[in-house]
Amino acid sequence: MLHKPLKYLEPLVMALLRGMQNRFGKELSFNCAISDKIVAAVSHPYFMLRWLPEDRKEQCRHLFVDAVKRLDERSRSTVNRERC
């Protein structure tokens, strides 16, 4: 898998890759269970969609738009309840 120049560092690199997969496996797989993390990252002005692979950008854009719509609906229903 790794090139020859990493002959002595290969165990370290493999351990780091396994650690990243263990720690961030769900996030890297874009599991629906972590949609709140995706929405948070997409809504941040610095990150927006630039960190996403091209094949995931549209999916994450929809997650963000849906989250904003749900938030808007909740705030409208709260305002309507306060008026009554």
C-alpha positions as CSV (number, residue, x, y, z in Angstrom):
1,M,0.0,0.0,0.0
2,L,2.7,2.5,1.0
3,H,5.7,3.5,-1.1
4,K,9.2,2.2,-0.4
5,P,10.4,5.5,1.1
6,L,8.1,4.8,4.1
7,K,9.8,1.5,4.9
8,Y,10.5,2.4,8.5
9,L,7.6,4.7,9.0
10,E,4.9,2.4,7.6
11,P,3.9,1.1,11.1
12,L,3.5,4.7,12.4
13,V,1.5,5.8,9.3
14,M,-0.7,2.7,9.5
15,A,-1.3,3.3,13.3
16,L,-2.2,7.0,12.6
17,L,-4.6,6.0,9.8
18,R,-6.3,3.4,12.0
19,G,-6.6,6.0,14.8
20,M,-8.2,8.5,12.4
21,Q,-10.6,5.9,11.2
22,N,-11.5,4.9,14.8
23,R,-12.0,8.5,15.9
24,F,-13.6,10.0,12.8
25,G,-15.0,7.0,11.0
26,K,-18.6,8.1,11.3
27,E,-17.8,11.6,10.2
28,L,-15.8,10.4,7.3
29,S,-18.5,8.1,6.1
30,F,-21.1,10.9,6.2
31,N,-23.4,8.8,8.3
32,C,-26.9,10.4,8.8
33,A,-26.5,10.1,12.5
34,I,-23.9,12.9,12.4
35,S,-26.0,15.3,10.4
36,D,-25.8,17.9,13.1
37,K,-22.0,18.0,12.9
38,I,-22.2,18.3,9.1
39,V,-24.8,21.2,9.4
40,A,-22.6,22.9,12.0
41,A,-19.5,22.7,9.7
42,V,-21.4,23.7,6.6
43,S,-22.9,26.7,8.3
44,H,-19.5,28.0,9.5
45,P,-18.4,30.8,7.2
46,Y,-14.8,29.5,7.0
47,F,-15.6,25.9,6.2
48,M,-18.9,26.1,4.3
49,L,-18.8,23.3,1.6
50,R,-15.1,23.6,0.7
51,W,-14.0,20.6,2.9
52,L,-16.5,18.2,1.3
53,P,-15.8,15.9,-1.6
54,E,-17.6,16.9,-4.7
55,D,-19.9,13.8,-4.6
56,R,-21.2,14.8,-1.1
57,K,-21.7,18.6,-1.5
58,E,-25.3,18.4,-2.8
59,Q,-26.3,16.0,-0.1
60,C,-24.8,18.2,2.6
61,R,-26.3,21.3,1.1
62,H,-29.8,19.7,1.4
63,L,-29.1,18.7,5.0
64,F,-28.3,22.4,5.8
65,V,-31.3,23.7,4.0
66,D,-33.6,21.2,5.7
67,A,-32.2,22.2,9.1
68,V,-32.8,25.8,8.4
69,K,-36.3,25.1,7.3
70,R,-37.0,23.1,10.5
71,L,-35.6,25.9,12.6
72,D,-37.7,28.5,10.9
73,E,-40.9,26.4,11.3
74,R,-40.1,26.0,15.0
75,S,-39.5,29.7,15.5
76,R,-42.7,30.5,13.7
77,S,-44.8,28.1,15.8
78,T,-43.3,29.5,19.0
79,V,-44.1,33.1,17.9
80,N,-47.7,32.0,17.0
81,R,-48.1,30.3,20.4
82,E,-46.9,33.5,22.2
83,R,-49.5,35.6,20.3
84,C,-52.4,33.5,21.4
